[in-house]
Amino acid sequence: METLPKQVVKQNVAINYDNSEAFVYKFTNLNNNSKYIGIHKGKPFDGYLNSSTNDKFHEDFLSPNAEFQYDVLQYGTYEYVKAVEHTLLSEVNAKDSDEYYNKTNGSSNLSIPNITECKYVAEKIAKKEYEGISAKFIPVKNLPKHRSQIREFTLLPSHVKLLRDIINDKSTLEHLMVVILKDRYYRGRKGDFVIDGNHSIEAAITSRFAGAGSIPVLEIPEDMHKDWTDQEVDIISLMCNPRTENPRLESSYEDIARQICTLRLQGFNSASKPIKDLKDHFKLSSNEKTKVSKIANEMFAELNPNDATWINYGTGSEGREIKKLIEKECVTHGHHTGIFSQCYSTSKYNAWSDLYDMILYNEKNPNDKITTYKVRWYHTDVNYKKTWEKKWQKNNESVIDSLLKPHGITRDWTYLDEKRSKVTTK
């Protein structure tokens, strides 16, 4: 393994959990705070240093008094890290900034959705206002016909019925809410689009009032949404149905997984920040994140059946990265983490050996006990996956939980990405 030159006196290199193919890095001159951001297809410390063509950067770096900090900012696919680099440099206009060595702001065909901004918009909408605009009552019959709908089914009859019953009981529509983007160009069409409240509209139309009356509508003008991408509109629409509210229709695992799959189809790595932020926004537990990832993986594999190959984490670079990770977090390697960490193929698993090792360790180390049994699982092919999911998974989870509980150990099982692309990006 290569090491960084002596000029680099500080470094912050995160673990490449997902064994991603590329990363974004930053050099910071600690003497004058000048920075250089770049990307590399490979691994940190693989012999690559940087690709800067800036003479000033080289001059400062080779100075006898040079002191630099080296940070790995994000991992991901090559296309994703290109987009991250472009976003970071564009935000500060690095090519024209005296604080950056970069001569360009980079480029990318991949648009990174701003999850933070989407969350901000959704939170404002939940309060029936946005940037000084408040909801107003509009006759139901005057609402636009174009409706953005990102869920698997256009309308869920059970939820329409729930809202309709409330309307009939209260004899009012004022508790409802519709959100409209005015003069929006969306998915090849131009018009006024409903991005939230489709079920409310249908409930009002099918109520005993037959669509009569007015409903609260928040209309967001073009100048406020014109810079949102269609995908950001979809994400905002999804976030307008938070899993914590009732009786609003909660976003399902499938809804969330579909957005993740869409991001992955565009080139985003499953460990990329937008995907992590999306999962975090919906307050998913670790088990729920596993479920959503599993659904997203299945969607991705179905849409790319011939463009991916199964990853065997028992061999190759992926396996080596996981082994390093386990060595750094497992309590039996001398770390005070409380974690007993393993990685297994679903084709081969011996729970009894792990149980014996954990119980014996806790008896010998009463002040540094194992509290978490963490396993990263992978499938070597589709047959083992199907057999595991249909025959072994549920039974194993139940049995292991019952055996671990008396010893104060909880189970933390996750499933690694199943496939990698057969095509590499230069």
Sine and cosine of phi, psi and omega as CSV:
sin_phi,cos_phi,sin_psi,cos_psi,sin_omega,cos_omega
0.00,0.00,0.74,-0.67,0.04,-1.00
-0.95,0.30,0.43,-0.90,0.09,-1.00
-0.89,-0.45,0.34,-0.94,0.02,-1.00
-0.97,0.23,0.48,-0.88,0.00,-1.00
-0.91,0.41,0.25,-0.97,-0.11,-0.99
-0.90,0.44,-0.37,0.93,0.03,-1.00
-0.89,0.46,-0.42,0.91,0.01,-1.00
-0.99,0.10,0.98,-0.22,-0.08,-1.00
-0.99,-0.12,-0.25,0.97,0.06,-1.00
-0.69,-0.72,0.55,-0.83,0.05,-1.00
-0.50,-0.86,0.49,-0.87,0.05,-1.00
-0.64,-0.77,0.99,-0.10,-0.07,-1.00
-0.88,-0.47,0.96,-0.28,-0.01,-1.00
-0.95,0.32,0.35,-0.94,0.04,-1.00
-0.95,0.31,0.69,-0.72,0.03,-1.00
-0.99,0.11,0.98,0.19,-0.12,-0.99
-0.85,0.52,-0.62,0.79,-0.11,-0.99
-1.00,-0.10,0.12,0.99,-0.05,-1.00
0.79,0.62,0.72,0.69,-0.04,-1.00
-0.92,0.38,0.40,-0.92,-0.12,-0.99
-0.99,0.13,-0.27,0.96,-0.10,-1.00
-0.50,-0.86,0.18,-0.98,0.00,-1.00
-0.45,-0.89,0.35,-0.94,0.10,-0.99
-0.98,-0.20,0.72,-0.69,-0.01,-1.00
-0.78,-0.62,0.29,-0.96,0.03,-1.00
-0.62,-0.78,0.76,-0.66,0.19,-0.98
-0.98,-0.20,0.75,-0.66,0.05,-1.00
-0.85,-0.53,0.84,-0.54,0.07,-1.00
-0.97,0.24,0.93,-0.36,-0.08,-1.00
-0.96,0.30,-0.21,0.98,0.02,-1.00
-1.00,0.09,-0.49,0.87,-0.02,-1.00
-0.70,-0.72,0.05,1.00,0.04,-1.00
0.92,0.39,0.28,0.96,0.11,-0.99
-0.96,0.29,0.54,-0.84,-0.12,-0.99
-0.76,-0.65,0.44,-0.90,0.13,-0.99
-0.71,-0.70,0.83,-0.56,0.03,-1.00
-0.94,-0.35,0.72,-0.69,0.01,-1.00
-0.52,-0.85,0.02,-1.00,0.03,-1.00
-0.74,-0.67,0.37,-0.93,0.02,-1.00
-0.52,-0.86,0.71,-0.70,0.12,-0.99
-1.00,0.00,0.98,-0.22,-0.07,-1.00
0.39,-0.92,-0.41,-0.91,-0.02,-1.00
-0.88,-0.47,0.47,-0.88,0.13,-0.99
-0.84,0.54,0.60,-0.80,0.04,-1.00
0.93,0.36,0.39,0.92,0.03,-1.00
-1.00,-0.01,0.22,0.98,0.00,-1.00
0.96,-0.28,-0.30,0.95,0.04,-1.00
-0.99,0.13,0.66,-0.75,0.01,-1.00
-0.93,-0.37,-0.87,0.50,0.05,-1.00
-0.24,-0.97,0.14,-0.99,0.00,-1.00
-0.83,-0.56,0.40,0.92,-0.02,-1.00
-0.92,0.39,0.62,-0.78,0.09,-1.00
-0.92,-0.38,0.25,0.97,-0.03,-1.00
-1.00,0.10,0.89,-0.46,-0.03,-1.00
-0.87,0.49,-0.60,0.80,0.00,-1.00
-0.90,0.44,-0.64,0.77,0.04,-1.00
-0.88,0.48,-0.74,0.68,-0.01,-1.00
-0.89,0.45,-0.65,0.76,0.01,-1.00
-0.88,0.47,-0.73,0.68,0.00,-1.00
-0.92,0.40,-0.61,0.79,-0.05,-1.00
-0.94,0.35,-0.54,0.84,-0.04,-1.00
-1.00,-0.03,0.00,1.00,0.03,-1.00
-0.89,0.45,0.62,-0.79,0.01,-1.00
-0.86,0.51,-0.45,0.89,-0.03,-1.00
-0.99,-0.15,0.23,0.97,-0.08,-1.00
-0.90,0.45,0.69,-0.72,0.12,-0.99
-0.65,-0.76,0.90,-0.44,-0.05,-1.00
-0.83,-0.56,0.45,-0.89,0.17,-0.99
-0.94,-0.35,0.66,-0.75,-0.01,-1.00
-0.89,-0.46,0.84,-0.54,0.00,-1.00
-0.83,-0.56,0.70,-0.71,0.22,-0.97
-1.00,-0.10,0.91,-0.42,-0.15,-0.99
-1.00,0.09,-0.72,0.69,-0.02,-1.00
-0.45,-0.89,0.49,-0.87,0.13,-0.99
-0.95,-0.31,0.28,-0.96,0.07,-1.00
0.29,-0.96,-0.18,-0.98,0.12,-0.99
-0.93,0.38,0.29,-0.96,-0.01,-1.00
-0.88,0.47,-0.66,0.75,0.01,-1.00
-0.90,0.43,-0.61,0.79,0.00,-1.00
-0.92,0.39,-0.73,0.69,-0.03,-1.00
-0.93,0.38,-0.49,0.87,0.13,-0.99
-0.87,0.50,-0.68,0.73,0.00,-1.00
-0.91,0.40,-0.65,0.76,0.04,-1.00
-0.89,0.46,-0.73,0.69,0.02,-1.00
-0.84,0.54,-0.75,0.66,0.00,-1.00
-0.87,0.50,-0.67,0.75,0.00,-1.00
-0.90,0.43,-0.74,0.67,-0.02,-1.00
-0.88,0.47,-0.69,0.73,-0.03,-1.00
-0.96,0.29,-0.60,0.80,-0.01,-1.00
-0.93,0.37,-0.58,0.81,-0.01,-1.00
-0.86,0.51,-0.52,0.85,-0.01,-1.00
-0.94,-0.35,0.06,1.00,-0.08,-1.00
0.74,0.68,0.86,0.51,-0.14,-0.99
-0.84,0.54,-0.60,0.80,-0.07,-1.00
-0.88,0.47,-0.42,0.91,0.00,-1.00
-0.94,-0.35,0.20,0.98,-0.06,-1.00
-0.98,-0.21,0.69,-0.73,0.05,-1.00
-0.95,0.31,-0.22,0.97,-0.03,-1.00
-1.00,0.01,-0.04,1.00,-0.03,-1.00
-0.81,-0.59,0.61,-0.79,0.08,-1.00
-0.99,0.13,-0.27,0.96,-0.06,-1.00
-0.89,0.45,0.71,-0.70,0.04,-1.00
-1.00,0.02,-0.32,0.95,0.03,-1.00
-0.72,-0.70,0.21,-0.98,0.08,-1.00
-0.99,-0.11,0.20,0.98,-0.02,-1.00
0.95,0.30,-0.09,-1.00,0.01,-1.00
-0.39,-0.92,0.39,-0.92,0.02,-1.00
-0.28,-0.96,0.58,-0.81,0.12,-0.99
-1.00,-0.02,-0.05,1.00,-0.04,-1.00
-0.98,-0.19,0.80,-0.60,0.03,-1.00
-0.99,-0.14,0.84,-0.55,0.00,-1.00
-1.00,0.00,0.88,-0.47,0.03,-1.00
-0.91,0.41,0.68,-0.74,0.02,-1.00
-1.00,0.07,1.00,-0.04,-0.06,-1.00
-0.90,0.44,-0.60,0.80,0.01,-1.00
-0.89,0.46,-0.69,0.72,0.03,-1.00
-0.91,0.41,-0.66,0.75,0.04,-1.00
-0.86,0.51,-0.69,0.72,0.02,-1.00
-0.89,0.46,-0.67,0.74,0.03,-1.00
-0.86,0.51,-0.73,0.69,0.00,-1.00
-0.89,0.46,-0.72,0.69,-0.02,-1.00
-0.88,0.47,-0.63,0.78,0.02,-1.00
-0.92,0.40,-0.61,0.79,0.07,-1.00
-0.91,0.42,-0.71,0.71,0.00,-1.00
-0.86,0.51,-0.62,0.78,0.00,-1.00
-0.86,0.51,-0.39,0.92,0.03,-1.00
-1.00,-0.07,0.17,0.99,0.03,-1.00
0.88,0.47,0.57,0.82,0.10,-1.00
-0.39,-0.92,0.37,-0.93,0.07,-1.00
-0.46,-0.89,0.89,-0.46,0.05,-1.00
0.74,0.67,0.77,0.64,0.06,-1.00
1.00,0.02,-0.12,0.99,0.01,-1.00
-0.99,-0.15,0.78,-0.62,-0.01,-1.00
-0.95,-0.30,0.37,-0.93,0.04,-1.00
-0.91,0.40,0.58,-0.81,0.06,-1.00
-0.75,-0.66,0.37,-0.93,-0.03,-1.00
-0.99,0.13,0.79,-0.61,0.02,-1.00
-0.78,-0.62,0.69,-0.72,0.06,-1.00
-0.82,0.57,0.70,-0.71,-0.02,-1.00
-0.83,0.56,-0.62,0.78,-0.05,-1.00
-0.92,0.40,-0.26,0.97,-0.03,-1.00
-0.99,-0.12,0.04,1.00,-0.04,-1.00
-0.96,0.28,0.52,-0.86,-0.04,-1.00
-0.92,0.40,0.41,-0.91,-0.01,-1.00
-0.99,0.12,-0.49,0.87,-0.02,-1.00
-0.96,0.28,0.84,-0.55,-0.02,-1.00
-0.77,-0.64,0.87,-0.50,0.12,-0.99
-0.95,0.30,0.77,-0.63,0.01,-1.00
-0.63,-0.78,0.90,-0.44,-0.09,-1.00
-0.97,-0.24,-0.06,1.00,0.03,-1.00
-0.98,0.19,0.26,-0.96,-0.05,-1.00
-0.88,0.48,-0.62,0.78,0.03,-1.00
-0.92,-0.39,0.65,-0.76,-0.05,-1.00
-0.85,0.53,-0.73,0.68,0.03,-1.00
-0.67,-0.74,0.60,-0.80,0.06,-1.00
-0.98,-0.22,0.94,-0.34,-0.09,-1.00
-0.80,0.59,-0.64,0.77,-0.05,-1.00
-0.90,0.43,-0.60,0.80,0.01,-1.00
-0.97,0.26,-0.61,0.80,0.10,-1.00
-0.85,0.52,-0.70,0.72,0.00,-1.00
-0.88,0.47,-0.66,0.75,0.00,-1.00
-0.87,0.49,-0.75,0.66,0.00,-1.00
-0.91,0.41,-0.62,0.78,0.01,-1.00
-0.89,0.45,-0.66,0.75,0.02,-1.00
-0.89,0.46,-0.63,0.78,0.03,-1.00
-0.91,0.41,-0.67,0.74,0.03,-1.00
-0.87,0.49,-0.73,0.68,-0.03,-1.00
-0.90,0.44,-0.58,0.81,-0.02,-1.00
-0.96,0.28,-0.66,0.75,-0.08,-1.00
-1.00,0.00,-0.30,0.95,-0.03,-1.00
0.84,0.55,0.65,0.76,0.02,-1.00
-0.42,-0.91,0.37,-0.93,0.07,-1.00
-0.92,-0.40,0.03,1.00,-0.18,-0.98
-0.93,0.36,-0.29,0.96,0.02,-1.00
-0.99,0.12,-0.14,0.99,-0.04,-1.00
-1.00,0.01,0.04,-1.00,-0.03,-1.00
-0.38,-0.92,0.73,-0.68,0.07,-1.00
-0.81,-0.58,0.68,-0.74,0.02,-1.00
-0.89,-0.46,0.78,-0.63,-0.07,-1.00
-0.81,-0.59,0.73,-0.69,0.18,-0.98
-1.00,-0.08,0.89,-0.45,-0.04,-1.00
-0.99,0.17,0.67,-0.74,0.10,-0.99
0.79,0.62,0.75,0.66,-0.04,-1.00
-0.99,-0.11,0.73,-0.68,0.18,-0.98
-1.00,-0.07,0.94,-0.33,-0.14,-0.99
-0.70,-0.71,0.83,-0.55,0.05,-1.00
0.77,0.63,0.66,0.75,0.09,-1.00
1.00,0.05,0.03,1.00,0.01,-1.00
-0.83,-0.56,0.49,-0.87,0.01,-1.00
-0.89,-0.46,0.71,-0.70,0.03,-1.00
0.27,-0.96,-0.25,-0.97,0.08,-1.00
-1.00,-0.08,0.85,-0.53,-0.10,-0.99
-0.91,-0.42,0.75,-0.66,0.15,-0.99
-0.99,0.15,0.88,-0.48,0.03,-1.00
-0.96,-0.28,-0.16,0.99,0.07,-1.00
-0.42,-0.91,0.69,-0.73,0.03,-1.00
0.94,-0.35,0.21,0.98,0.01,-1.00
-0.86,0.50,-0.66,0.76,0.02,-1.00
-0.93,0.38,-0.58,0.81,0.04,-1.00
-0.90,0.43,-0.67,0.74,0.02,-1.00
-0.89,0.46,-0.73,0.68,-0.02,-1.00
-0.90,0.44,-0.63,0.78,0.02,-1.00
-0.90,0.44,-0.64,0.77,0.01,-1.00
-0.91,0.41,-0.66,0.75,-0.02,-1.00
-0.92,0.39,-0.60,0.80,-0.07,-1.00
-1.00,-0.10,0.06,1.00,0.06,-1.00
-0.96,0.29,0.04,-1.00,-0.01,-1.00
-0.94,0.34,-0.16,0.99,0.05,-1.00
-1.00,-0.03,-0.10,1.00,0.13,-0.99
0.81,0.59,0.66,0.75,0.06,-1.00
1.00,0.08,0.03,1.00,0.06,-1.00
-0.96,0.28,0.38,-0.92,0.05,-1.00
1.00,-0.04,0.03,-1.00,-0.05,-1.00
-0.89,-0.46,0.43,-0.90,-0.08,-1.00
-0.78,-0.62,0.60,-0.80,0.04,-1.00
-0.88,0.47,0.79,-0.61,-0.05,-1.00
-0.75,-0.66,0.77,-0.64,0.11,-0.99
-0.98,-0.22,0.93,-0.37,-0.02,-1.00
-0.98,-0.20,0.88,-0.48,0.00,-1.00
-0.98,-0.19,0.89,-0.46,-0.09,-1.00
-0.94,0.33,0.29,-0.96,-0.09,-1.00
-0.84,0.54,-0.66,0.75,-0.07,-1.00
-0.90,0.44,-0.31,0.95,0.00,-1.00
-1.00,-0.05,-0.38,0.92,-0.05,-1.00
-0.90,-0.44,-0.04,1.00,-0.12,-0.99
-0.88,0.47,-0.47,0.88,-0.01,-1.00
-1.00,0.04,-0.08,1.00,0.06,-1.00
-0.97,0.24,0.70,-0.72,0.12,-0.99
-0.97,0.25,0.30,-0.95,0.05,-1.00
-0.86,0.50,-0.59,0.81,0.01,-1.00
-0.92,0.39,-0.61,0.79,0.07,-1.00
-0.91,0.42,-0.59,0.81,0.10,-1.00
-0.88,0.48,-0.69,0.72,0.03,-1.00
-0.88,0.48,-0.68,0.74,-0.02,-1.00
-0.93,0.37,-0.65,0.76,0.07,-1.00
-0.88,0.48,-0.70,0.72,0.03,-1.00
-0.86,0.51,-0.66,0.75,0.03,-1.00
-0.91,0.42,-0.68,0.74,-0.03,-1.00
-0.95,0.32,-0.31,0.95,0.06,-1.00
-0.95,0.33,-0.08,1.00,0.05,-1.00
-0.84,-0.54,0.92,0.39,-0.05,-1.00
-0.90,0.43,0.51,-0.86,-0.09,-1.00
-0.96,0.28,-0.05,1.00,-0.03,-1.00
-0.99,-0.16,-0.12,0.99,-0.08,-1.00
-0.98,-0.21,0.40,-0.92,-0.02,-1.00
-0.45,-0.89,0.74,-0.67,0.28,0.96
-0.99,-0.12,0.31,0.95,0.06,-1.00
-0.85,0.52,0.50,-0.87,-0.02,-1.00
-0.96,0.27,0.91,-0.42,-0.01,-1.00
-0.93,0.35,0.57,-0.82,0.10,-1.00
-0.93,0.37,0.79,-0.61,-0.07,-1.00
-0.99,0.13,0.20,-0.98,0.10,-0.99
-0.82,0.57,-0.66,0.75,-0.02,-1.00
-0.90,0.44,-0.64,0.77,0.03,-1.00
-0.87,0.49,-0.74,0.67,-0.02,-1.00
-0.92,0.40,-0.69,0.72,0.01,-1.00
-0.88,0.48,-0.58,0.82,-0.01,-1.00
-0.90,0.44,-0.64,0.76,0.06,-1.00
-0.92,0.40,-0.63,0.78,0.05,-1.00
-0.90,0.44,-0.69,0.72,0.03,-1.00
-0.87,0.49,-0.67,0.74,0.04,-1.00
-0.86,0.51,-0.68,0.73,0.03,-1.00
-0.90,0.44,-0.67,0.74,0.00,-1.00
-0.92,0.40,-0.58,0.81,0.05,-1.00
-0.90,0.44,-0.46,0.89,0.02,-1.00
-0.99,0.14,-0.16,0.99,0.04,-1.00
0.89,-0.45,0.00,1.00,0.00,-1.00
-0.97,0.26,0.67,-0.74,0.09,-1.00
-0.97,0.25,0.51,-0.86,-0.02,-1.00
-0.89,0.46,-0.36,0.93,0.03,-1.00
-0.99,-0.12,0.13,0.99,-0.03,-1.00
-0.92,0.40,0.41,-0.91,-0.07,-1.00
-0.88,0.48,-0.69,0.73,0.02,-1.00
-0.85,0.53,-0.63,0.78,0.01,-1.00
-0.94,0.34,-0.66,0.75,0.06,-1.00
-0.89,0.46,-0.70,0.72,0.00,-1.00
-0.89,0.46,-0.61,0.80,0.00,-1.00
-0.90,0.43,-0.70,0.72,0.04,-1.00
-0.90,0.45,-0.68,0.73,-0.02,-1.00
-0.90,0.43,-0.60,0.80,-0.04,-1.00
-0.86,0.51,-0.62,0.78,-0.06,-1.00
-1.00,0.03,0.25,0.97,0.14,-0.99
0.80,0.59,0.68,0.73,0.01,-1.00
-0.97,0.23,0.69,-0.72,0.14,-0.99
-0.95,0.31,0.15,-0.99,0.01,-1.00
-0.87,0.49,-0.63,0.78,0.04,-1.00
-0.92,0.39,-0.63,0.78,0.02,-1.00
-0.93,0.38,-0.60,0.80,0.07,-1.00
-0.88,0.48,-0.63,0.77,0.04,-1.00
-0.89,0.45,-0.69,0.73,0.02,-1.00
-0.88,0.47,-0.72,0.70,-0.01,-1.00
-0.90,0.44,-0.68,0.73,0.03,-1.00
-0.88,0.48,-0.64,0.77,0.01,-1.00
-0.89,0.46,-0.71,0.70,0.01,-1.00
-0.90,0.44,-0.69,0.72,0.00,-1.00
-0.89,0.46,-0.64,0.77,0.05,-1.00
-0.88,0.48,-0.67,0.74,0.00,-1.00
-0.91,0.41,-0.66,0.75,0.06,-1.00
-0.88,0.48,-0.71,0.71,-0.03,-1.00
-0.89,0.45,-0.71,0.71,-0.01,-1.00
-0.90,0.44,-0.60,0.80,0.00,-1.00
-0.92,0.38,-0.60,0.80,-0.02,-1.00
-0.99,0.15,-0.32,0.95,0.00,-1.00
-0.77,-0.63,0.82,0.57,-0.10,-1.00
-0.91,0.41,-0.46,0.89,-0.08,-1.00
-0.96,-0.29,0.06,1.00,-0.07,-1.00
-0.92,-0.40,0.30,0.95,-0.04,-1.00
-0.56,-0.83,0.40,-0.92,0.04,-1.00
-0.75,-0.66,0.53,-0.85,-0.04,-1.00
-0.92,0.38,0.67,-0.74,0.00,-1.00
-1.00,-0.03,0.80,-0.60,0.10,-1.00
-0.98,-0.22,0.98,-0.20,-0.06,-1.00
-0.97,0.26,-0.02,1.00,0.06,-1.00
-0.99,0.16,-0.23,0.97,-0.01,-1.00
-0.66,-0.75,0.13,-0.99,0.14,-0.99
0.95,0.31,-0.15,-0.99,-0.09,-1.00
-0.91,0.41,-0.58,0.81,0.03,-1.00
-0.87,0.49,-0.69,0.73,0.02,-1.00
-0.90,0.43,-0.64,0.77,0.00,-1.00
-0.91,0.41,-0.63,0.78,0.03,-1.00
-0.91,0.41,-0.67,0.74,0.03,-1.00
-0.90,0.43,-0.64,0.77,0.02,-1.00
-0.88,0.48,-0.67,0.74,0.03,-1.00
-0.89,0.46,-0.66,0.75,-0.01,-1.00
-0.89,0.46,-0.71,0.71,0.01,-1.00
-0.88,0.47,-0.67,0.74,0.01,-1.00
-0.88,0.47,-0.50,0.86,-0.03,-1.00
-1.00,0.09,-0.32,0.95,-0.08,-1.00
-0.90,-0.43,-0.28,0.96,-0.11,-0.99
-0.98,0.21,0.74,-0.67,-0.06,-1.00
-0.90,0.44,-0.47,0.88,-0.01,-1.00
-0.96,0.28,-0.11,0.99,0.10,-1.00
-0.99,-0.16,0.27,0.96,0.08,-1.00
1.00,-0.09,0.19,0.98,-0.01,-1.00
-0.98,-0.19,0.57,-0.82,-0.02,-1.00
-1.00,-0.05,0.86,0.51,-0.06,-1.00
-0.98,-0.20,-0.36,0.93,-0.09,-1.00
0.97,0.26,0.17,0.98,-0.09,-1.00
-0.95,-0.32,0.75,-0.66,0.21,-0.98
-0.97,-0.23,0.96,-0.29,-0.20,-0.98
-0.96,-0.29,0.70,-0.72,0.02,-1.00
-0.59,-0.81,0.27,-0.96,0.13,-0.99
-0.70,-0.72,0.82,-0.57,-0.08,-1.00
-0.73,-0.68,0.53,-0.85,0.24,-0.97
-0.99,0.14,0.60,-0.80,0.04,-1.00
-0.93,0.36,-0.13,0.99,0.05,-1.00
-0.99,0.10,-0.21,0.98,-0.07,-1.00
-0.48,-0.88,0.88,-0.47,-0.03,-1.00
-0.45,-0.89,0.77,-0.64,0.03,-1.00
-0.83,-0.56,1.00,-0.01,-0.06,-1.00
-0.91,0.42,-0.56,0.83,-0.13,-0.99
-0.90,0.43,-0.59,0.81,0.03,-1.00
-0.89,0.45,-0.70,0.71,0.02,-1.00
-0.90,0.44,-0.69,0.72,0.00,-1.00
-0.87,0.49,-0.70,0.71,0.02,-1.00
-0.87,0.49,-0.72,0.70,-0.03,-1.00
-0.90,0.44,-0.65,0.76,-0.02,-1.00
-0.93,0.37,-0.71,0.70,-0.01,-1.00
-0.90,0.44,-0.70,0.72,0.01,-1.00
-0.90,0.45,-0.66,0.75,0.01,-1.00
-0.88,0.47,-0.71,0.70,-0.03,-1.00
-0.90,0.43,-0.56,0.83,0.05,-1.00
-0.92,0.39,-0.58,0.81,-0.04,-1.00
-1.00,0.07,-0.33,0.94,-0.07,-1.00
-0.78,-0.63,0.93,0.36,-0.08,-1.00
-0.90,0.43,-0.36,0.93,0.00,-1.00
-0.99,-0.14,0.02,1.00,-0.02,-1.00
-0.58,-0.81,0.81,0.58,-0.14,-0.99
-0.96,0.26,0.43,-0.90,0.16,-0.99
-0.97,0.24,0.80,-0.60,0.02,-1.00
-0.90,-0.44,-0.25,0.97,-0.05,-1.00
-0.71,-0.70,0.79,-0.61,0.09,-1.00
-0.98,-0.18,0.98,-0.18,-0.12,-0.99
-0.97,-0.26,0.83,-0.55,0.02,-1.00
-0.79,-0.62,0.78,-0.62,0.17,-0.99
-0.99,-0.14,0.88,-0.48,-0.07,-1.00
-0.98,-0.20,0.46,-0.89,0.15,-0.99
-0.55,-0.84,0.47,-0.88,0.06,-1.00
-0.97,-0.23,0.72,-0.70,0.00,-1.00
-1.00,0.08,-0.33,0.94,0.11,-0.99
-0.28,-0.96,0.10,-1.00,-0.11,-0.99
-0.92,0.39,-0.52,0.86,-0.02,-1.00
-0.92,0.38,-0.71,0.71,0.05,-1.00
-0.90,0.45,-0.60,0.80,0.02,-1.00
-0.88,0.48,-0.76,0.65,-0.03,-1.00
-0.90,0.44,-0.67,0.74,0.00,-1.00
-0.89,0.45,-0.69,0.72,0.00,-1.00
-0.89,0.46,-0.75,0.66,-0.08,-1.00
-0.93,0.36,-0.58,0.81,-0.06,-1.00
-1.00,0.06,-0.52,0.86,-0.19,-0.98
-0.91,-0.41,-0.63,0.78,-0.23,-0.97
-0.92,-0.39,-0.54,0.84,-0.19,-0.98
-0.86,0.51,-0.84,0.54,-0.07,-1.00
-0.87,0.49,-0.68,0.73,-0.02,-1.00
-0.91,0.41,-0.68,0.73,0.02,-1.00
-0.89,0.46,-0.70,0.72,-0.02,-1.00
-0.87,0.49,-0.70,0.71,-0.02,-1.00
-0.91,0.42,-0.72,0.69,-0.03,-1.00
-0.91,0.41,-0.72,0.70,-0.02,-1.00
-0.89,0.46,-0.68,0.74,0.02,-1.00
-0.86,0.52,-0.68,0.73,-0.03,-1.00
-0.93,0.37,-0.53,0.85,0.00,-1.00
-0.98,0.18,-0.51,0.86,-0.03,-1.00
-0.98,0.18,-0.56,0.83,-0.13,-0.99
-0.81,0.59,-0.72,0.69,-0.01,-1.00
-0.88,0.47,-0.33,0.95,-0.04,-1.00
-0.98,-0.21,0.15,0.99,0.05,-1.00
0.93,0.36,0.46,0.89,-0.02,-1.00
-0.92,-0.38,0.74,-0.67,0.05,-1.00
-0.97,-0.25,0.44,-0.90,-0.03,-1.00
-0.99,-0.10,0.73,-0.68,0.07,-1.00
-0.75,-0.66,1.00,-0.08,-0.04,-1.00
-0.93,-0.36,0.77,-0.63,0.06,-1.00
-0.78,-0.63,0.29,-0.96,-0.03,-1.00
-0.87,-0.48,0.81,-0.59,-0.03,-1.00
-0.96,0.27,0.31,-0.95,0.09,-1.00
-0.81,0.59,0.69,-0.72,-0.11,-0.99
-0.99,0.11,-0.55,0.84,-0.15,-0.99
-0.72,-0.69,0.41,-0.91,0.17,-0.98
-0.85,-0.52,0.43,-0.90,0.03,-1.00
-0.91,0.41,0.62,-0.78,0.10,-1.00
-0.97,0.25,-0.33,0.94,-0.06,-1.00
-0.98,-0.18,0.78,-0.63,0.06,-1.00
-0.99,-0.16,0.56,-0.83,-0.01,-1.00
-0.98,-0.22,0.82,-0.57,0.03,-1.00
-0.97,0.23,0.00,0.00,0.00,0.00
